[in-house]
Every structure is written in structure tokens, then in C-alpha cells.
Amino acid sequence: MIKGIKGVKDLLPEETPRWRLIEETARRWAIAYGFQEIRIPIFEVTALFARSIGASTDIVEKEMYTFPDRDGTSLTLRPEGTAGTVRAYVEHNRAAEPVPQKYFYLGPMFRHERPQAGRLRQFHQFGVESFGTADPRADVEVIALLWRLLSDLSLPALTLEINNLGYTADREAYRPLLVAYLKRHEEKLCANCRRRIETNPLRVLDCKVPECRAATESAPRLSDSLSDNAQGYFAGVLAGLDAVGIPYQLNHRLVRGLDYYCLTTFEVTTTSLGAQNAVGAGGRYDGLVETLGGPPTPAVGFAVGLERMVMMLPDGAVPPHPGRHTVYVAGFGEQGSPAGFSALEELRRGGLRALSDFRSSTLKAHLRQADRLGCRFALIIGDDEAAKGVGLLRNMETKVQTDVPLAGLFSALKPLVSSSSGPGFSH
């Protein structure tokens, strides 16, 4: 038997209602904030991610799924969505559009990580990217969108953490101060952080190993190296969050794992997921469009992990199974079976959820399946009913049966089903 790949999960039918709720809620909030959906390829040339994410990041160094195309071109399954969205923005000259370019995306991403709860090798993200606005209100807008989405889903124990990474010049001034400190305390750091001292020292501050966190507690802070402009911009972001009532905590260790961030960086965490406590994160990345060949363009965005949202979603948040409002068509017998099949299609064409099990050949078998499928109604059509041109609409809960004409079936059934089952009827 061939089994699924380690770290790649099947989403079975009983799980997908939770996913649909999250996806539909995410789309609704994104559209309310003026974002439009973009669908980018699942794989791109490897150079896109090496240039955008950063060659010295863990993602590029250790986690990407990279393979040669038949012509020798190096391709990579997308490990995140921002790089591909920026590539599309540049390639299609969206900077020339006179209106703000604000996109959202939903879909799978791929990283070769050690599988664990909330961290898979194929995982799913919802993300937004806002291009062209160098204003703290744009940062507040995307943070507000993320916060409203997570709050609307009633996800528990959320905390918004935020930090100021400053401009590139600020970090360049800060880097030698941090490197000098880390070298003095190198023996206290984990092997990964010792390697990062030269390649990506800021990431040492974000290490979750207790010994590393203790060793860097007294490290110089980036905030002491920030320019007046960077501090003023960040003050505008915090004032905007205060104005719209979004609570936050300052976290000077929050540096994120991608090289393209500047100024605002943020992360929403929870205490309900254990070690994998990050739900969604993002920040400003004003230099990335230019790095990928486009014009200088300010930009800000975030991504949120759907797997972790699904884990946190309260059980009561998912509406009852729609089967409780579904009509099961029990057609059996030489004349009843074809009449039942015609009735099934007529109800579906009218917009009603209608089911049947073609393997069942007796009324008893049909009613058993209707019950197993959670259907609230069964439309019984045997040979006698077919000959009379009627069906018996049976309420599976009350056992009350009502005659309905097969001619004009949908019109006859509509008031009976809608008055009994409420939201079960839809077009």
C-alpha cells in the first residue's frame, strides 16, 4: 500500500468544514479591506526565493524543496507567498496602475521541516500584500485585518507582538555592536546561533532555546540604534493601533526570519498551541520590489497559517452539518428507481441539496442510509408512488409523511422543506 508523504496531510470530508469557514471568513475580511485575490504559481525559479528571502536564512539554506527542470533550470516549490506576489507585481507592471494594489492569496506552501503539530511540510497560508503606500496607516490596516479575522473566528488567547526593525542603515549600524556582544558570549549559544553570528546575527535574538535567550538578555538593543525617522514612523503605527482599539505588546526580540523586512514587524501569538505559538506574522518590506527588478515601492503584508487556525478554532464555531437539511431521495423498484433519479436531479437543479445511495434497493436500506447521512427528509418513491405520480416526503425526526406531486416536485417541496428546516434551503 502506498501511503502519504511524511509531513503532508490529507484533509478528509469531516475536516473540511472547518477549513471552509476559515477560508470564507478570510476572503470576506480581505475584500472588506479592499484587497483583491491573486493566484500565483506553486513553483518558481529558485533565484526568486534566494534573492527575496535571503540566501543565509534557514528557509533558503535548509528548508526549500528545490529540483531541476528538464532544461536544467532550478525550480523551487514556494515556501511562502510574498516573493511570488512581488514577482507578479513587477512582471505585470502593476506599479503603473493609478489605484492602490492590494492583494490576498490562499494556498499551500512547502518547507522541509521536522513535522509536528501545526508545522507540516505542505502547509497552507492566507496572506495579504499592500503595495505603494509609505504611510503608517497602511501598516495599521494590514494588522487590523489580521486581528479582525482572528477575533471574528473567536481564536483564543491571542497577543499581538510588534517591533521596529528600522531602516537598512539602522541595522547596519547595529550589526557590529550585536556581533561583538555575541562573540563574547558565543560559548553560551546553541550551534545554530553560533553559525548565525556571521550570517544572520539578528536571528539569534529570536532563538527559542532557553540558554540562548538567557545569553542575549543583556545584548545591545536595536531600538538604541534607530534613526529619528524610523522611530517617528513606528510611533505613527502604534498611535494608529491605539486609535482603532487593537491591543499590542512591544517585543524587542521580534526580528522575523526573512531578510526583506524593515520598520514594522509583527506577530500574533497564542498560548493555546504549545511550542508552535505563532499564528500569523508580517511586516513592512519597502526594498523587496526593487530587489526583484521593480521600481522603488513601499510594501507591507502578513501571512497566517491555516493549520494552526484550524487547531485553535472552537468546536462551536463550525455550523451544524448541512446534511440535517438535506432531502434524501429513496427511489426503489422497477418504476420507482428511474422516477427517483429524475426527482433527484430536479431538486438539485432547483438549488436544493439532494442525496441518494444507488446501491440501496429496498426502502429499509434507503431509510437506513438517509439516517446515517444525517438527512432531515426522505422523499420515498416506490413503484406504487411512481404509478400514482406522487412521492412521500418523510420527516426523519418526527416520522410525519406528506404526499407531494412528482409533477412540479420542486415547487411543491420548497415550502415544506424551507418551513421545517430553515437555512437548509438555498439557491
N, C-alpha and C positions, 0 to 999 in steps of 0.2 A: 504494500500500500504506500502510495506517495503521500507524504504529509507536507503541511505548510512550512515555510522557511522560518527559522528561529527569529523571533522579534517582529514577525509580521502576523497580524491578527485578522481572522475572519469576523465580520460583523453580521451576526445571524439575525433573522427577521424579528425576534423578540427584543433585540438590542436597538434596532434602527429607529424606533420612535423617539428615543432619547436624542439620537443624533439629529433627526429631522427637526425636533423642537429647537435645538441649539442653532442649527444652520438657518432655520427660518427666522429666528429671533435676531441672529447676527445680520442677516440681509435687511431685515426691517429697520434696525437701528442705523446701519450704514446708509441706507437710502434716505432716512430721515435727516441725516447729517450731510446730505449732498454728495455722497460717494457713489461711483458707478462701478459695476462689476467688470473686471478684466480677467481673461483666462489665458495664462501663459503656459508655455510648453513644460512638460515634466522633465525633459533633459535639455541641456545647453552645452556649449563648448566649455571645457574645463577652465579656460583662461578667464571667463566671466567671473567665476567664483573666486579664483585665486587673486584677481585684481580688486574685487569689491570687498570680499570678506576679510582678506588679509592672508598672505602666504604663511605667516607664523601663528595663525590661530589654530586651535585644536580641530576645528571643523575641517579646514583645508589640509592640515598635516595628517590627521588620523581618521577622520570620520566619513569622508566623501566616498560615494560609490562611483568610481571612475573606470571607464573602459574605452578601448579604441574602436572607432567606427571602421567600416570596411576600407575606407580610403586612408586610414591611419590617423584621422582627426581624433583628438582626445575629447571624449564627451563625459558628462557627469550628470547623474540624477540630481535634481535640485535639492539642496539641503535646507533651503529657506526661500522665501518668496520675493524679498526686496530686490535682489540683484536682477532677476528676470523681469520684474516690473520696470525697473530703471532702464534695462536694455531695450524693452519695448517702447518706453517713453522717448528714448533717444532715437531709436531706429525709425520710428514713425513721426518724428519731428513734432511731438505733441507740445513742445515749448512754444510753437507758433500759434497755438490756439489762444483766442482772446479771453477765454474763461478759465477759472481755476481747474487744474487737473487733479482730481481726487478719485482714487481707485480703491476697490476692495477685491479680495480674492479668497477662495476656499479650495482646499485640495490637499493631496498627500505630499509629504516631503520625505527625504530619505537620508539617514545618517547611520553609519555602522557604529552603534554604541552597545554597551552591555545591557541587554534587555532587562527591564524591571517594571514594576507598576508605574504607569504614567510616563515611561520612557521606552519607546519602541524604535525599531529600525525603519519601519514605514509608519509615519505618524501624520496627523492632519492638523492644518493650521487655518485659522481665519486671520487675515491681515488687512491693514489699510495703509495707503501711501498717499501723502498730500504734497504736491509739488508747486513751487513757485512763490510761496509766501514766507518772507523772513520777518515774522511777527510772533511775539509770544502767544497771541490768541490762537494761532494755528496749532501750537503745541497743546494748549489747553483744550482745543476742540477734539484732538485725537484721544487725549487722556480721558476727557469726558465721555466720549463714545465708548471707550473700553469700560469705564466704570459703570455707565448706564447699562450696558449689555450684561455685565456680570451681575449687577444688582437686580436687573429685571428677571434673571434666572434664579434669583434667591440663593446664589452660591454662598456658602458660609465662611465666616472668619477671614474676611478679605482685608488686606492692608496695602495701600499704595505707597511704595517707597520711591524716592526721587533724589537725583543728584545732578550736579553741574560739572560736566567734563571740560568746559571751557573751549577755547579755540585751539587749533593745532599748535600755534606758537606758545600758548599757555602750557600745553602738555610737554612740549619740547623743553621748556624752561624747568618744568617739574621733574622730568625723567631722570636727569643726572642726580638730583637730590634723593629720589627714591632708590635708584640703583646703588648709590653709595651706602644707603642705610641697609638695603637687602644684603649686600655683600658682607656687611659687618655681622649680620645675623644669619648667614647662609646655612650654618650647621643646624639651625633650628627648623629649617624649611623642609617640606617634602621634596622628593626627587623631581616631581613635575614643576614645582615652583622654582627650584634651583635652576632648572633649564630655562624657565621663563625670565630670569633676571636679565638676560641679554636680549631675548627675542621679543618679549611682551610683558614688561615688568608690572604694568598696571593690573594685569590679571592676577597677580599674586595677592592683591588686596581682596579679591573676590573669592579666594580659595576657601572651601568649606571645612578643610582639615583643622581640627581644634588647635593643634600645635602651631600651624601657620597663622591662624587668626591671633593667637596669643603673641607670636613673634612680631607681628606687624601692628600691634595695638598702638605703639608709640611712633610709628612711621610718620614722616612728614605728610601733611595733608595737601591734596591738590588744591583745595579751596584757598590756601595761602599763596598760591602761585597764579591765581586767576586775574585777568585784566579787569579794569573798571567796566569795559563794555560787556564782558562775559557775565560779570556779577549783576549788572543792570538788566541784562536780558533775562537772566534767571529770576531776578526779583519780580519781573513782569509776569513770568509764568506762575510763580507762587501767588501773586496777587490775583491773577485770573482764576486759579483754583479756589482761592478763598471766596471770590465773588460769586462763583456758581455752586458753592457749598460742597466741594469734594475734599474729604479729609486726606491728609498725606503725612508721611514721616520722612525727614531728611536722613539719607544713608550715605555717608562719605565713602563707603566701601563699594558702592554700586558702580561698576565700571563697564559691565557687559562684555561679551566675548567676541564682538566683531569690531574690526578696526575703523569702520566708517562713521562711528558716532561722534558727535560734538555737542557742546552745550547741554541741552536737556537729555537726560536718560532716566528711564523709569521702569518699574517692575511692580506687578501686583502679585502678592504672595498670600498664602493661606496656611493656617495651622492644621488643616484637616487632611493633608496629603502625606504627612511624614517627611522623609528626606527630600522628595521632589516637591518643594513647596512653591515653586514659581508657576503661576497660571498663565500670565501674559506679560510681555515686556516690549519696550521700544525706545525711541528717542529721535533726536534730530541728526540728520546726516547731510549737511549742506555741501560737502565736497564730492559726493559719490557720483552724481550725474556727470560732472566734469571729468572725473577719473575714468568714466566709461565712454568718453568721447563726445559728450553733450556740452551745451553752454553752461556757465556757472548758474546753478539752480538751487535755491534753498529747498529743503525737503524734510518731512517728519512723518513717522509712521509707527505702527506696532504690529505684533503678531501674537496670537493667543492659541494655546494648544487645545484641540477639541477633546483628545483623550482625557486630559485632566479635568476639563469641564464636565465631561460625562461622568467621571468618577465622583465629582462633587455635587452633581445635580440631585436635589431632593427627590425622593420617590414620588411624592405627591405632585411634583411639577409636571409630570407627563399626563396628558389627558387619558381617560379610560380608553381601552382598546376599541377601535371603531367597529369591531365585529358585533358589539352589542346592539348596533343599529342597522345591521345588515340583513337583507332578505335572502334566505336560503331557498332555492327552487328545488323541490323534491319531485322530479318527473320520473315516472316509472311505468312500465308496461309497454305494450306494442304501440299504442297511440299516445300514451302519456309521456313517454320519453321524448319524442320529437316535439310535442306540444310544450313540454317543459323547457327544452333547449331554445325554442323560439321565444318563450316568455322571458328566459334569462337574458337573451340579447336585447329584447325590447326594454327591459328595466335598465340595463346598462346604458343603452343609447339615450334614455331619458335622464341619466345622471345619477342613478341610484346604485349603491354598492350591492352587488348581487353575486352569490356564490352557488356552487353545486359540486357534487363529487360524482363524476361519471362512472366510478367503479361500483357505486351502490345501485342495486336493482330492486330493492324492496322498500316499502315505506318505513319499516322499522330501521333499516340500515341508514336511510336518508336522515331520519329524525335524530338518530344517534350522532351522525356527523354534524348536523346542524347544532346540536348541543355542544359537541366538542369544539366547534369553531366559534362558539360564543354568539351565535346569531340570535337576534331577538325575535325574528319572524321566520316562519317557514311557509312557502307557498306550495301546497300539495296539489299535484296534477297527476292522477292516475288515469286509467282507461275510461272509467265512468265519468270523471270530471271532464276529460277531453271530449267525450261524446256529447256532453251537455253544454260544452263551451264555457265552463266556469272553473275556477280554482278555489281551494280553501286556504284562506290566509289564517295561519295559526300563530297566536301569540305564545312563544315558547315559555314565557314566565307564568302567564295566567291560564294557559291551555284553551283560551277562548278562540273559537274559529268563526270566520266570516266568509260568506260567499262573495267572490269578485268575478266579474265577467272577463273572459280572456280577450274578447274584442274590446279594444280601448283599455287594456290592462293597466298601463302606466297611469292614466288619468284616474282610474278607479282606485288604484293603490296609493297614490300620492297622499290624499288627505288622511287615510287610515294610518299610514306609516309616520307621517310628519306629526300628527296629533299625539301619537303614542310614544314616539322615540325622540322627539325634539330635534337636536342637532344632527341626527343620523341622516337626514335627507339633504342632499346637496347637488348643485349643478356645477 
